Amino acid sequence: MAFLQDPPQLPHPYRGDRSLLALLDRALPAGRRAALNADLEALGDYAQMAWRRACTTTRRKPLLTQWDAWGQRVDRIELTTAWQEGPQLTTRHAVLAAGHGGSEHARLEEFSRVYLYHLASEFYTCPLAMTDGATTAIRASGNRELIDRALPHFLSRDAATFWLSGQWMTENTGGSDVGSTETTARQDASGQWRLFGRKWFSSAVVGEAALALARPEGAGAGTAALALFYVETMDGEQRKPELVIDRLKDKLGTHELPTAEIHLDGLPAWPLGELAHGVRQVAPMLNVTRTWNAICAIASMARAISLARDYATRRQAFGRPLIDQPLHAQTLADMQAEFEGAFALAFEVAHLLGRVEHGAAAPHEAALLRLLTPLAKLWTGKLAVKLCSEALECFGGAGYIEDTGLPQLLRDAQVYAIWEGTTNVLSLDSLRALAGDGLGALRTASASWLDGNDDMHAAATIRQTLDAATRWLDQHAAARDTLEAGARALAITLARCAAAALLARQATWSNPHGDRRPAAALRRFISHGLDRLVTPETDNSTLLLS
């Protein structure tokens, strides 16, 4: 009889995820924990169904129809099934609304939903992240008219009234250098502001609203002269004629996500606040969307490892399952330890965000959030690519075959290091956070996370590495070029230190409950090393690149 290999099966993403279960059991009051369970069970069920559907149907991309049969401009986008289901899933299970409840735990509860829903959503979570960020930015602006107009839609629990919001910042001139923005804002005869220009990368063009940067007519050059505007994109069922979709992007991954190049030709707009310092007004949005990015990155890692582990129990080689092969087991365990560190850091940022927003944070935690947000985003983004690549190898040749559904994990993972600031951009952002009291806040937090843990080797390694990072910063404080050249290595070192200390906290809680696996993850994570510090040879870099 011909041999047929069983494909991997996806264990239930909620009931089978011991990291998530243990986190929620430790961090949430019993009543809130119980209330959350039904939504997480349902989202886990949906994720399993979506994986089975993806394995048995042909994947397709969104389709843009710019003109109808009679020559009318329509710019209609046909979406995938998961995207059509998105509004119902989002509102039924409070994926967004949960994060804006009146509790310090609201963000943790929100992002546990996001973690389970993300891959099943086919990156519908991208516009959800933009909508969450827009909600936060509009609320921070204090603009009562826009708060009352937009937020009831963004946080609706009814799909019929739910709106998505985009984030339109990127132009032909590039991404992070928004000071070169060419979009202009002009007032018409009635005093209505209108936007004119081209946005090169719009990830939520199917939404009903967006926040956009533009330069008010007559304003000076540079970043400080930019203003942040709120726009709406639809007239009933029709897209507003002042918003023209030029084309959809053909991307490496996230194929189901309709990313567009658009023209704004007088689109009505409302300023969030003053007609300047728009980038400063965007800052609350970026803190939220970067947290989404980190949570979605660890969701991809969790999926890749879960499938690889299941496959290792099904695939026989050389007389025994792969899971019993020492080198393969070592590889999977190394991946799991790195994932658990990333999971701990990403969810700490999520929980910390909620505590800071609701005034429940300790005095040092605002500075800690300012530092950990870019650290978590940049490290999880890079790690997702590494672990998804390693997972594909665990399947051998099958990991390279499109209709297994596995290559998409790696293609999609590449976006996490690019969206919401590249690794280098966020490394420089972390330097700015360290210029305040970021490192002191991290030391204070790490000491509390290590309290009660009996792994003396881990504790000593974390403290010694933080000492080394402090010395490195002091040594190069006056050499800006060296600081910037070494910022990535410093950021990853600090991220790994924070992750290790958080693993220690989880191990301290888990040991009395009879779960020794977090302690094992801590030991293995520490064995991979924390210190990634380097002193760059900037002259050497110049020579090599000349």
C-alpha positions in Angstrom: 0.0 0.0 0.0 1.3 3.4 -0.9 2.3 5.6 2.0 0.2 8.7 2.7 1.3 11.3 5.2 -1.2 12.7 7.7 -1.2 16.5 7.5 -0.9 18.5 10.7 -4.0 19.3 12.6 -4.5 22.6 14.5 -5.2 22.0 18.2 -7.8 24.3 19.7 -6.1 27.7 19.8 -7.6 28.6 23.1 -8.0 25.4 25.1 -4.7 24.1 23.8 -2.7 27.2 24.6 -1.2 26.8 28.1 0.7 30.1 27.9 -2.5 32.0 27.4 -4.5 30.0 29.9 -1.9 30.5 32.6 -1.5 34.2 31.9 -5.2 34.9 32.2 -5.5 32.7 35.3 -2.7 34.6 37.0 -3.5 38.2 35.8 -7.3 38.4 35.9 -9.7 38.5 38.8 -11.8 35.4 38.9 -15.0 37.1 37.9 -13.5 38.8 34.9 -11.7 35.6 33.9 -14.9 33.6 33.9 -16.8 36.3 31.9 -14.1 36.3 29.2 -14.1 32.6 28.7 -17.2 32.4 26.3 -15.7 34.8 23.8 -12.3 33.1 23.8 -13.9 29.7 23.3 -15.9 31.0 20.4 -12.9 32.7 18.8 -10.9 29.5 19.2 -13.6 27.6 17.5 -13.6 30.1 14.6 -9.9 29.8 14.3 -10.0 26.1 14.0 -12.8 26.3 11.4 -10.9 28.9 9.5 -7.8 26.7 9.3 -9.8 23.8 8.0 -11.4 26.1 5.4 -8.0 27.5 4.3 -6.7 23.9 3.8 -9.6 22.9 1.6 -10.3 26.0 -0.5 -8.3 28.0 -3.0 -7.1 31.3 -1.5 -7.9 34.4 -3.4 -7.0 38.0 -3.3 -9.4 41.0 -3.1 -10.5 42.3 -6.5 -10.8 46.0 -7.4 -13.3 47.0 -10.0 -12.8 50.6 -10.9 -15.6 51.1 -13.5 -18.9 49.5 -13.9 -20.3 48.2 -17.3 -21.7 51.7 -18.1 -18.6 53.7 -17.4 -19.4 54.8 -13.9 -16.4 55.0 -11.5 -17.2 52.7 -8.7 -13.9 51.6 -7.1 -15.6 48.5 -5.6 -13.5 46.0 -3.7 -14.6 42.3 -3.5 -13.3 40.9 -0.2 -12.6 37.4 1.0 -15.0 35.4 3.1 -13.1 36.0 6.3 -13.2 39.7 5.7 -16.9 39.6 5.0 -17.4 37.8 8.3 -15.1 40.3 10.1 -17.7 42.9 11.3 -20.0 40.2 12.8 -17.1 38.5 14.6 -15.6 41.7 15.8 -18.8 43.1 17.2 -20.3 39.8 18.6 -17.1 39.1 20.6 -16.2 42.7 21.5 -12.8 42.4 19.9 -12.4 46.2 19.8 -15.0 47.3 22.4 -13.4 45.3 25.1 -10.3 47.4 25.1 -12.2 50.5 26.0 -14.0 49.3 29.0 -13.7 50.9 32.4 -11.0 48.6 33.9 -7.3 48.3 34.1 -7.7 44.8 32.7 -9.6 45.9 29.5 -6.5 45.9 27.3 -5.4 42.4 28.4 -8.9 41.1 27.7 -9.0 42.8 24.3 -5.6 41.5 23.2 -6.4 38.0 24.3 -9.3 38.1 21.8 -7.0 39.6 19.1 -4.4 36.9 19.7 -6.9 34.2 19.0 -8.7 35.9 16.1 -5.8 37.3 14.2 -4.8 34.5 11.8 -8.4 33.4 11.3 -9.3 37.0 10.3 -6.8 37.0 7.4 -5.4 40.2 8.7 -8.7 41.9 9.2 -7.0 42.8 12.4 -5.0 45.4 10.5 -7.9 47.8 10.0 -9.1 46.8 13.5 -5.7 48.0 14.9 -6.1 51.2 12.9 -9.6 51.7 14.3 -8.4 51.1 17.8 -5.6 53.6 17.3 -7.9 56.2 15.8 -10.3 55.8 18.8 -7.4 56.4 21.2 -6.1 59.4 19.2 -9.5 61.0 18.9 -10.3 60.5 22.6 -6.9 62.0 23.5 -7.6 65.0 21.3 -10.5 66.0 23.5 -12.5 67.0 20.4 -16.0 66.4 21.7 -17.6 66.7 18.2 -15.4 64.0 16.7 -15.6 61.8 19.9 -19.4 61.8 19.7 -19.5 61.4 15.9 -16.9 58.6 15.4 -16.4 56.5 18.6 -20.0 55.1 18.8 -19.3 53.5 15.4 -15.7 52.4 16.1 -16.7 50.7 19.4 -20.1 49.5 18.3 -21.3 46.0 19.3 -23.7 46.0 16.3 -22.3 45.0 12.9 -24.9 47.3 11.2 -23.4 50.4 12.8 -19.7 49.3 13.1 -17.1 51.4 11.2 -13.5 50.7 10.4 -10.9 53.5 10.4 -7.8 53.8 8.2 -4.5 55.5 9.0 -3.2 57.4 6.0 0.3 58.6 6.6 2.6 57.1 4.0 3.2 58.9 0.7 5.4 58.4 -2.3 8.3 60.1 -0.5 8.5 57.3 2.1 7.2 56.0 5.4 8.9 57.2 8.5 10.0 60.6 7.2 6.5 62.1 7.3 7.9 65.6 7.3 8.0 65.4 3.5 4.2 64.9 3.3 2.8 66.5 0.2 -0.9 66.2 0.9 -2.4 69.6 1.5 -5.5 70.8 3.4 -7.5 73.7 2.1 -10.7 75.4 3.3 -13.5 75.9 0.8 -15.8 78.9 0.6 -18.0 77.4 3.4 -15.0 76.9 5.7 -15.0 73.1 5.2 -11.5 71.6 5.2 -10.7 69.4 2.2 -7.7 67.2 1.5 -5.8 67.0 -1.8 -2.9 64.6 -2.5 -1.8 61.0 -2.9 -1.4 58.4 -0.1 0.8 55.6 -1.3 0.0 52.9 1.3 -3.6 52.7 2.7 -4.2 49.5 4.6 -7.8 50.2 5.5 -9.2 51.7 2.3 -12.4 49.6 2.8 -13.2 51.4 6.0 -15.7 54.2 6.6 -13.3 56.7 8.1 -9.5 57.5 8.5 -7.0 59.7 10.1 -4.7 61.5 7.7 -1.7 63.8 7.9 -1.8 66.9 5.7 -0.2 70.3 5.5 -2.7 73.2 5.9 -2.4 75.6 3.0 0.0 78.4 3.8 1.7 76.4 6.6 5.5 76.1 6.7 7.7 73.2 5.8 8.7 70.4 8.1 7.0 67.9 10.4 5.8 70.4 13.0 3.6 72.2 10.4 1.6 69.0 9.6 -2.0 68.7 11.0 -4.0 65.5 11.8 -7.4 65.3 10.1 -10.4 63.0 10.4 -12.2 62.0 7.2 -15.2 59.8 6.3 -15.1 57.8 3.1 -18.7 56.8 2.3 -21.9 58.4 1.2 -24.3 55.7 2.2 -23.4 52.6 0.2 -21.2 54.6 -2.3 -17.6 55.7 -1.9 -17.2 59.4 -1.9 -16.1 60.7 -5.3 -13.3 62.7 -3.8 -11.6 59.4 -2.8 -10.2 57.6 -5.9 -8.5 54.2 -5.6 -5.6 54.0 -8.1 -4.8 50.3 -7.5 -4.3 47.6 -5.0 -0.8 46.6 -3.9 0.7 43.3 -5.0 2.5 42.3 -1.8 4.8 39.5 -0.6 2.2 38.5 2.0 -1.0 39.5 3.6 -2.7 38.9 0.3 -6.2 39.0 1.6 -5.7 42.5 3.0 -6.7 45.1 0.4 -3.9 47.6 0.6 -4.4 50.6 -1.8 -2.8 53.6 -3.4 -5.3 56.4 -3.3 -5.9 60.0 -4.5 -7.7 62.6 -2.4 -9.3 65.2 -4.5 -11.1 67.5 -2.1 -12.2 64.9 0.4 -14.0 66.7 3.3 -11.9 66.6 6.5 -12.0 67.8 10.1 -8.9 68.6 12.2 -8.6 66.8 15.5 -7.1 69.8 17.2 -4.7 72.6 16.4 -3.6 72.9 12.8 0.0 71.8 13.6 1.9 69.1 15.4 -0.2 66.4 13.8 2.6 63.8 14.4 2.4 64.5 18.1 -1.4 63.8 18.0 -0.7 60.5 16.2 1.5 59.3 19.1 -1.3 57.7 21.1 -2.4 55.8 18.0 1.1 54.4 17.4 1.4 53.1 21.0 -1.8 51.1 20.4 -1.1 49.9 16.9 2.5 48.8 17.8 0.9 46.7 20.6 -1.4 45.1 18.1 1.6 44.4 15.9 3.4 42.6 18.7 0.4 40.5 19.7 -0.3 39.5 16.1 3.4 38.5 15.7 3.2 36.2 18.6 0.0 34.8 17.3 1.8 33.8 14.1 4.6 32.2 16.1 2.1 30.2 18.2 0.4 28.9 15.1 3.6 27.9 13.4 4.9 26.0 16.5 1.5 24.4 17.2 1.4 22.9 13.7 5.0 21.9 13.8 4.5 20.1 17.1 1.4 18.3 16.0 3.1 17.2 12.8 6.0 15.9 14.8 3.7 13.4 16.4 2.3 12.2 13.1 5.5 12.0 10.9 7.5 8.8 11.3 11.1 8.8 10.3 13.8 6.2 10.9 11.4 4.1 12.9 10.0 6.6 15.3 8.0 9.9 15.4 9.9 13.1 14.8 8.9 14.2 18.3 11.1 11.4 19.7 14.1 12.3 17.6 16.5 14.2 19.9 17.6 16.9 17.5 14.1 17.6 16.3 12.8 17.8 19.9 15.6 20.1 20.7 14.7 22.4 17.8 11.0 22.5 18.8 11.9 23.2 22.5 14.2 26.0 21.5 11.4 27.6 19.4 8.9 27.2 22.3 11.2 28.9 24.8 11.8 31.9 22.5 8.1 32.1 21.8 7.2 32.1 25.5 9.6 34.9 26.2 8.0 36.9 23.3 4.5 36.0 24.5 5.3 37.2 28.1 6.7 40.6 26.8 3.9 41.3 24.3 1.2 40.6 26.8 2.9 42.6 29.5 2.8 45.6 27.2 -0.9 45.0 26.6 -1.7 44.8 30.3 0.5 47.7 31.1 -1.2 49.8 28.5 -4.5 49.2 30.2 -3.1 50.1 33.6 -1.6 53.3 32.4 -4.8 54.3 30.5 -6.9 53.8 33.6 -4.6 55.4 36.2 -3.9 52.1 37.9 -0.1 52.0 37.1 2.7 52.3 39.6 4.8 55.5 39.4 7.5 54.0 37.2 5.1 52.2 34.7 4.4 55.1 32.4 8.1 55.3 31.5 8.2 51.5 31.4 5.4 51.4 28.8 7.2 54.1 26.8 10.2 51.8 26.6 8.7 48.4 26.3 6.3 49.2 23.5 9.0 49.8 20.8 11.1 47.0 22.3 8.3 44.4 22.1 7.2 45.5 18.6 10.7 45.3 17.1 11.8 42.1 18.8 8.6 40.1 18.2 8.6 41.3 14.6 12.1 39.9 13.9 11.5 36.8 15.9 8.2 35.9 14.1 10.2 35.7 10.8 12.8 33.5 12.4 10.4 31.1 14.1 8.0 30.8 11.1 11.0 30.0 8.9 12.2 27.4 11.3 8.8 25.9 11.5 8.6 25.5 7.7 11.8 23.5 7.9 10.2 21.2 10.4 7.9 20.0 7.6 10.7 19.3 5.2 9.6 19.8 1.6 5.9 20.0 2.5 6.7 23.3 4.2 7.6 24.8 0.8 4.3 23.7 -0.9 1.7 26.4 -1.3 -1.4 24.2 -0.9 -0.4 23.0 2.5 -1.1 26.5 3.7 2.3 26.6 5.5 4.3 29.0 3.3 1.8 31.8 4.0 2.9 31.8 7.6 6.4 32.9 6.6 5.2 35.4 3.9 2.8 37.0 6.3 5.3 37.2 9.1 7.6 39.5 7.2 5.1 42.3 7.6 5.5 42.5 11.4 9.0 44.0 11.1 7.8 46.6 8.6 4.4 47.9 9.8 4.3 50.6 12.4 8.0 51.3 12.2 10.8 49.1 11.0 13.3 47.6 13.4 15.8 50.4 13.0 13.1 53.1 13.4 11.9 51.5 16.7 15.5 51.0 17.9 16.0 54.7 17.6 12.7 55.3 19.3 13.9 53.1 22.2 17.0 55.3 22.6 14.7 58.3 23.0 12.8 56.4 25.7 16.1 55.6 27.5 17.0 59.3 27.5 14.2 59.6 30.1 14.0 57.1 32.9 13.3 54.1 30.7 16.2 52.0 31.9 15.6 52.9 35.6 11.9 51.9 35.1 13.0 48.6 33.5 15.3 47.8 36.4 12.6 48.6 38.9 10.1 46.4 37.1 12.6 43.5 36.6 13.4 43.5 40.3 9.7 43.1 41.1 9.2 40.4 38.4 12.1 38.4 39.8 10.9 38.6 43.4 10.3 35.2 44.9 11.9 33.3 42.0 14.4 30.7 43.1 16.4 30.4 39.8 19.5 32.3 41.0 21.4 31.8 37.7 18.6 33.4 35.7 18.3 36.3 38.1 22.0 36.9 38.1 22.2 36.7 34.3 19.4 39.3 33.9 21.0 41.7 36.4 24.4 41.4 34.9 23.1 42.0 31.4 21.2 45.1 32.6 24.4 46.3 34.2 26.3 45.7 30.9 23.6 47.7 29.0 23.9 50.6 31.6 27.7 50.6 31.1 27.4 50.6 27.3 25.0 53.6 27.4 27.3 55.5 29.8 30.4 54.7 27.7 28.9 55.9 24.4 26.7 58.7 25.8 28.7 61.4 24.0 29.1 59.5 20.7 25.7 59.8 19.0 26.8 58.0 15.9 27.9 55.0 18.0 24.7 55.1 20.0 22.6 55.0 16.9 24.7 52.3 15.2 24.4 50.1 18.2 20.8 50.9 19.0 19.4 47.7 17.5 21.7 45.4 19.5 20.9 47.4 22.6 17.1 47.2 22.0 17.1 43.4 21.5 19.3 43.0 24.6 16.8 45.0 26.7 13.8 43.1 25.2 15.4 39.8 26.1 16.2 40.9 29.6 12.6 42.0 30.1 11.2 38.8 28.6 13.4 36.7 30.9 12.3 38.5 34.0 8.7 38.1 33.0 9.2 34.4 32.4 10.6 34.2 35.9 7.5 35.9 37.3 5.3 33.4 35.5 7.4 30.5 36.7 7.1 31.7 40.3 3.3 31.7 40.0 3.1 28.4 38.1 5.4 26.2 40.3 2.9 26.0 43.2 0.2 25.1 40.7 2.2 22.0 39.7 3.3 23.4 36.3 7.1 23.3 35.9 7.1 24.1 32.2 7.4 27.9 32.6 10.6 27.3 34.7 11.9 25.1 32.0 11.2 27.8 29.4 13.1 30.3 31.5 16.2 28.1 31.8 16.2 27.4 28.1 15.6 31.0 27.2 18.5 32.1 29.5 20.7 29.5 27.9 20.2 31.2 24.5 21.8 34.3 25.9 20.5 37.8 26.7 23.4 40.0 25.8 23.4 41.1 22.1 25.5 44.3 22.8 28.0 45.4 20.2 30.3 48.4 19.8 29.9 49.2 16.1 32.9 50.2 14.0 31.3 53.1 12.2 34.5 53.8 10.1 34.4 50.1 9.1 30.7 50.4 8.0 31.6 53.4 5.9 34.5 51.6 4.2 32.4 48.5 3.5 29.6 50.6 1.9 31.8 52.8 -0.2 
